[in-house]
């Protein structure tokens, strides 16, 4: 069986909001999908986004709060922790992809998740666009909606903002120093290691800089 992982830059950006992050995804031979998230918020960004949180001193992404947030049916949280106030690590799993898509059909009908299986191979691609972004955000309901809204001007959805214009908007919001920290943060998507359940026979790896 041949298996492929595909995630695009935008998903990582929306999910992690400019933090120095690592996203690791794998598809096992049994059909389960595991997603591992590690994120470290730059210290220069803390004062800018702290007002959007419910605490003045606690973790920006509170691991305890995430434990209590209901996830979409078919997805479960395996681990959730804060190594520090500015970092978060979490592990999520979808036990059966086909069942998950049946429960959440819009992910498939919109093309957000493209899943193909034949007798010889199996392929999975997650496609990020302005049309599908909200579906991925809904998959992780603990995301700070106020912060995402602040980072999403109307022009972004209307299609009139270029990447450079959006970058300039963020620079005016966060400051040049913070934008430098965001731009130098490296985001990776990689296949899971041998310690995971099942096996990944083939994977596509993307460097999201």
N, C-alpha and C positions, 0 to 999 in steps of 0.2 A: 504494500500500500504506500502511495506517495502522498505526503502531506506538506502543505505550504502555509506559511504565516505571512500575512501582509497587513501592515498598519502604516498610516500616513502621518506626516508631520503635524498636521492640524489637530488630530486626536490627542497627541501628546501635549500640544500647546494648550488646548482647552482644558484637558484633564489636570495638568500640573501648573498652569498659569505662570509660566516663566521660571520655574524653579529648576535647580540643578537636579536632574532626575534620571532614574533608570527604570525602564519598563521592560519586563521580560514576559513573553507569552509562549505557551506551548500547547500542542494538540497531541494527546496520547493516542496510542493504538486502540484504546477502548472507546474513543470518541469524546473524552472530556477535554475541556479547555481550562488551563490555569493561567492566571494573570498575576504577576508579582510587581508591586509598585514600591519604589524607594524614591523619596524626594527630600531635598535639602533646600530650604528657603534661604537665599542670600541675606545676610544681616542688613545690608543696605536697603532691602525691600521690606523688612519687617515693619518699620514705622509707617509705611505707606498702606499696608494691607491690614495691620492690626485693628484699625477702626471697624473693619468688616467682620471681626470675630466677636465671640461672646465673652471673651476674657481679656484682661489687660496683661496678665503674666503667664497664663498657661500656654499649652501648645497651640500653634496656629491651626494645624489640622489635628483635632483632638481624637486620638485613637479610641478612647472610651465612648465618645459620642457616636462614632461610626458603628460600634458594636450594637448599638440600640436602634439603628436606622434600618427599616425594612428594605431589603433588596428585591429586585424583580424576581418573580417566581421562576425557579430553575437555576438561580445563582445563589451561592452561599459564600459567606466570609469565613476563611479558615484562621487567619491571624490578623491582628491589628495592634500596632505598638508605636510608641514615640521614643526613639533613642535619645532625642533631645527636644527642647521646646520648638526648634525650628526644623525638625525632621519627622518624617512619617514612613512607616513600612507596613504594607498590607498584602495579603494573599487572598485571591478570590478564585472560585472555581465554578464552572458550568459543567455539570456531570454529563449531560447528553445534549450535544449541539442541536440535533434534529428536533428533540423535544422542546428545547429552549426557543427555537425559531417558530415552532408550532404555537407556543404560548404567546410569543411576541412577534406576530406575523409581519408587522410594519417594518421590522428590521430587515426582512427579506424582500418585501414588495417594493421598498424604496431603493433597494440596492445597497443599503448600508452594510449588510453582510451578504456576500456572494459565496454560496456553498455549492460545490459540485462533487458528485461521487459517482464513480463507475466501478466496474469489477476490477480495474487495474489501478486506479489512483483516486485520490481524494484531495480537494483543494479548498482552501478557505481564504477569503480576502475581506478585510474591513475597509470600507471606502468612506473617507471623510470629505464632506462638502458642506456648504451652507445649508443645504436641504436636510442632510442627515446628522448634523452636529447635535441637535437637541436629543436625538435618539440615543447617542452615546452618552450624553450628559445624564439622561434618564436612567441609564444602566448603573450609574453611580450616584444615587440620590443624596449622598452626604456632601457632594460638592457645594461650595459656597455660592449660591445663586446670586447674591448681592454683588460679590466680587466679579463673577462672570458677566453680569449685566454692566458693571462699571467698565469692563474691558471690551464691551461689544457695542460700539456706537451704531446708530441706525444705518449709517453709510456702509457699514460692513455687511449688513444683510441685503441692502439695496444693490450691492455690487458696484457702487461708484467709488469705493476706496481701494487704492492700489496697495500692495504690500508695503511700499515705501511710505505712503501716507499713513498707514496704520502704525508703522514703526515710529513715525514722527509723533503721532498722537500719544503713543505710550511713553515716549521720551518726555513729552510735555507734562504727562501725568506723574511719572515716576522720577524724572530727572536723568541727566546724561550718565551719571556714575552708575545708577541702578540699571539702566539699560545696557551698559557695558557688561555688568555682571550677568544679566539675563542672556545677552547674546553669546557670552563665552561659556554658558552652561551647556554641557553636552548631554544630549538625550539619546539613549540607545534602545533598540528593540532587538532582542536576541533569543535564540532557542534556549529552552530550559536545560539544565545539566542532567547528568545521568541519575541523580538522586531522586528525580521526580518519578511518579507512578507512570507506568506505560513507557512508550518510546516514541520518539519523533524521528522518522526515517529521513525526512528532508525538510529543511526550513530555509526561508529567505530572511536575511538579516539586513536591517536598515540602520544607518547612522543618521540620527536626526539632529543635526547641529543647528 
